[in-house]
Every structure is written in structure tokens, then in C-alpha cells.
Amino acid sequence: MKLVIIEPLGVDQDKLLSMAQAVLPQDIEITYYDTRVSDTDTLINRGRDADIIAVSNLPLNADVINGCTNLKMLAVAFTGVDHIAMDACRQKGITVCNCAGYSTAAVADLVFGMVVALYRNLIPCNEAVRRQGTKEGLIGFELEGKTFGIIGTGAIGLRVASIAQAFGCRVLAYSRTQKDVPGITYTDLETLLKNSDIVSLHTPLTPETRGLIGEKELSSMKPSAILINTARGPV
């Protein structure tokens, strides 16, 4: 059996190979590519004989999937799989495994890093201090008492909601699947956009979510509202 790590995975190569060899059967042949390429022909050449391909967020189109004739599994070291030609995988019976949950805390942290930076003018204040200036014109806002709208209440969306409540925010949510979570009020998208001071997007990229937030939706938001997009595609 041949495992091809088709792109760098953000882990030191020697460490990654050592970890793989420690847990995988000895008869698995591992090939590691330490460069990231995106052209179809090169990707097919890399994965042509692979039984398993490990990939992070490198797009793999249908031509690549069909060109890797021995492929039985895609191990995606990433949360989403919207960069993978899933229809081609289904047609060929290829198993696709992702790493759901690995970035939940990191993405939620990033949301509030951006919100606080915007609300408290952290970057302009830093620049003012370095110029020996003052906070004049840079006093920001507190999160407490604001309405925090969350679109998509999967694992990341729910963690964001929990942190928003800790900041003292009122939480509105819009999601395909509603959950009984204390402190979260589910509503329709229009109501959420009209009433939220902050809107945070946490939906996967699918045909249904692509363009979810367009010009019409943006125009219905409060003029002072901020939109935080850590997802791919909805805007």
C-alpha cells in the first residue's frame, strides 16, 4: 500500500514521517512532497500510484481524482472538504476523511481577536502610541450589551456563541439545524442581520451557502455593524 503526502502539512517533515512510521504498518510505502503545486498534471503524477493521499487545503479537482487510478482514500488534514471534488470521490467509491474539530478553538479565538481589534481600535491606537499621540478619536466600544449574530451553529459557531455570552452579548443565530442551547435565540436570516451589531459566519461552502450574504443582505445590516467571515464562500 502506498501513502502519498501530496503537499506540506505544516509539520516538520522528519517529525511527521517519524510519527507516521510509528503508527502505520511497516509495509506501507510513504512518499512525502515538500512543495505545494496546483497544476493538474503534476498532482496526477504525484498521486497516480497512491492508495491513500494525505492533503490539507490544496484543491483537488475531478481530473486529479480520476487520474489517481489506485486511490481508495483521501485523508484531509483540514476541517472542510469543499476543496475536494466530492462527486468524483463518490463515483469512484473513494473514502474521504477530514479532521473535524481540530481548529474549533483557533477559529473562535480569531473571531474575537478581530472583533476586539475593531471595537477597541487596537491597530490605530498602537500606531498613535508609537507617534507619541493620544487616544483622541480612538475610543472604541465595549462588547457587553451588543447583539452578536451567528450564521451556522456547528461546533465553531457554538463555541463563538459561548464566548459571546461570556462577554455579555445577546446571541442570535441562523442555521440549517437549530439546537436547544441556553442563551441562543434562533431567528431567520433577515431578522438576524437587521438586529445584530456583529455578524459572524461559520458555514461550510456548499451550493446552498455560496453567495448567502449578497448585496441585498449586506444592505439590510445596521450601518455600524461589523461582519466577521472565517468561512469560505458565503459572502
C-alpha positions in Angstrom: 0.0 0.0 0.0 1.3 3.5 -0.9 0.6 6.7 1.1 1.3 9.9 -0.7 1.5 13.1 1.4 0.9 15.4 -1.6 1.7 18.7 0.0 3.4 20.0 3.1 1.1 19.7 6.1 2.7 22.3 8.4 4.6 19.8 10.4 8.4 19.3 10.2 9.0 16.5 7.6 11.2 14.3 9.8 8.8 14.6 12.7 5.8 13.8 10.5 7.4 10.8 8.9 8.6 9.5 12.3 5.0 9.8 13.7 3.6 8.0 10.6 6.1 5.2 10.8 5.3 4.7 14.5 1.6 4.1 14.0 1.3 2.7 10.5 2.1 -0.9 9.3 5.7 -1.4 8.2 4.6 -2.5 4.7 3.1 1.0 3.9 5.3 3.0 1.5 5.2 6.7 2.3 6.1 9.4 -0.2 6.3 13.0 1.1 6.3 16.1 -1.2 7.7 19.2 0.5 6.5 21.6 -2.2 3.0 22.8 -2.9 1.9 22.7 -6.6 -1.5 23.2 -8.1 -1.4 22.2 -11.7 -3.5 19.1 -12.5 -0.8 17.2 -14.4 1.7 17.4 -11.6 -0.8 16.4 -9.0 -1.9 13.4 -11.0 1.8 12.4 -11.4 2.3 12.6 -7.7 -0.8 10.6 -6.8 -1.0 8.2 -9.7 0.1 5.1 -7.8 -1.3 6.2 -4.4 -3.8 4.1 -2.4 -4.1 6.9 0.1 -3.4 10.6 -0.4 -3.0 13.0 2.5 -3.8 16.6 1.7 -4.5 19.8 3.7 -6.3 22.6 1.8 -4.9 22.1 -1.6 -7.7 21.9 -4.2 -8.1 18.5 -5.8 -10.4 18.7 -8.8 -12.2 15.8 -10.6 -9.4 15.4 -13.1 -7.0 14.8 -10.4 -9.3 12.4 -8.6 -10.0 10.4 -11.8 -6.3 10.5 -12.7 -5.2 8.8 -9.5 -6.5 5.4 -10.6 -5.4 3.5 -7.5 -6.9 5.9 -5.0 -9.0 4.4 -2.2 -8.9 7.1 0.5 -8.3 10.9 0.9 -7.1 11.9 4.3 -7.9 15.6 4.6 -5.8 17.3 7.3 -8.4 20.1 7.4 -11.9 20.7 8.7 -13.7 21.4 5.4 -13.8 19.3 2.2 -15.1 22.0 -0.1 -11.8 22.0 -2.0 -12.2 18.3 -2.8 -14.2 17.1 -5.9 -16.6 15.1 -3.7 -18.8 14.0 -6.6 -15.8 12.3 -8.3 -14.9 10.6 -5.0 -18.4 9.3 -4.6 -18.5 8.0 -8.1 -15.2 6.1 -7.6 -16.1 4.9 -4.1 -13.2 6.8 -2.5 -13.4 7.3 1.2 -12.8 10.9 2.3 -11.9 11.6 5.9 -11.5 15.1 7.4 -10.3 16.4 10.7 -13.4 17.9 12.2 -12.8 19.9 15.3 -9.1 20.5 15.0 -9.5 24.2 14.5 -12.6 24.9 16.6 -10.8 26.8 19.4 -8.4 28.6 17.0 -11.2 30.0 14.7 -13.3 31.1 17.6 -10.3 32.8 19.2 -9.6 34.5 15.8 -13.2 35.8 15.7 -12.8 37.6 19.0 -9.3 38.8 18.2 -10.8 40.6 15.1 -13.8 41.9 17.0 -11.8 43.3 19.8 -9.3 44.8 17.5 -12.0 46.6 15.5 -14.1 47.6 18.5 -11.2 48.9 20.5 -9.2 50.3 17.6 -6.1 48.4 18.7 -4.1 48.9 15.5 -4.8 52.7 15.2 -4.1 53.0 19.0 -0.8 51.2 18.6 0.2 53.5 15.8 -0.8 56.6 17.8 1.3 55.5 20.8 4.3 55.0 18.6 3.8 58.5 17.3 3.5 59.7 20.9 -0.1 60.6 20.2 -3.2 60.2 22.3 -6.4 58.2 22.3 -8.3 61.2 20.9 -10.8 60.0 18.3 -9.9 56.3 19.0 -12.1 55.4 22.0 -14.0 52.3 21.0 -16.9 50.2 22.1 -17.5 47.5 24.7 -18.8 44.1 23.7 -21.1 43.9 26.7 -24.7 44.6 25.7 -24.2 44.1 21.9 -26.2 41.7 19.8 -24.0 39.0 18.3 -25.4 37.2 15.3 -24.0 33.8 14.4 -24.7 32.2 11.0 -24.1 28.5 11.2 -24.1 26.8 14.7 -21.9 23.9 14.2 -19.0 23.3 16.6 -17.3 26.5 15.8 -20.4 28.6 15.8 -21.5 27.2 19.2 -18.1 28.0 20.7 -18.3 31.5 19.4 -21.8 31.8 20.9 -20.4 30.7 24.3 -17.6 33.2 24.2 -20.0 36.0 23.1 -22.2 35.2 26.1 -19.2 35.4 28.4 -18.6 38.9 27.0 -22.2 39.8 27.9 -23.6 39.8 24.4 -27.1 38.8 23.4 -26.8 36.0 20.8 -29.0 35.5 17.8 -28.4 32.5 15.4 -29.4 31.4 12.0 -28.6 27.8 11.0 -30.0 24.9 8.9 -30.2 22.9 12.1 -31.5 24.5 15.2 -30.3 23.4 18.6 -31.7 23.8 22.1 -28.8 25.8 23.6 -29.4 28.2 26.6 -28.8 31.8 25.7 -29.1 31.4 21.9 -32.2 32.7 20.1 -32.8 31.3 16.6 -34.3 33.5 14.0 -34.5 34.0 10.3 -31.5 35.5 8.4 -33.2 38.8 7.7 -34.0 39.4 11.3 -30.5 38.4 12.4 -28.9 40.8 10.0 -31.2 43.7 10.9 -30.7 43.4 14.6 -27.1 42.3 15.1 -24.2 44.6 15.9 -21.7 41.8 15.0 -22.4 39.0 12.5 -20.0 36.1 12.4 -20.2 33.5 9.6 -19.5 29.8 10.2 -20.9 27.8 7.4 -19.3 25.3 5.0 -19.1 26.2 1.3 -21.9 24.3 -0.5 -24.1 25.2 -3.4 -26.7 26.2 -0.9 -24.4 28.6 1.1 -22.5 30.1 -1.8 -23.4 33.8 -2.0 -25.5 33.5 1.2 -24.6 37.1 2.0 -25.1 39.3 -1.0 -25.7 43.0 -1.7 -29.3 42.7 -0.5 -28.3 41.1 2.8 -25.5 43.5 3.4 -27.7 46.5 2.8 -30.1 45.2 5.5 -27.5 45.3 8.2 -27.0 48.1 10.6 -24.7 50.8 9.2 -22.5 50.4 12.3 -22.5 46.5 12.2 -19.3 44.5 11.5 -19.2 41.3 9.6 -16.6 38.6 10.5 -16.1 35.9 7.9 -14.0 33.0 8.8 -15.8 30.7 6.3 -15.2 30.3 2.6 -17.9 31.2 0.1 -21.0 32.7 1.8 -20.2 36.3 1.0 
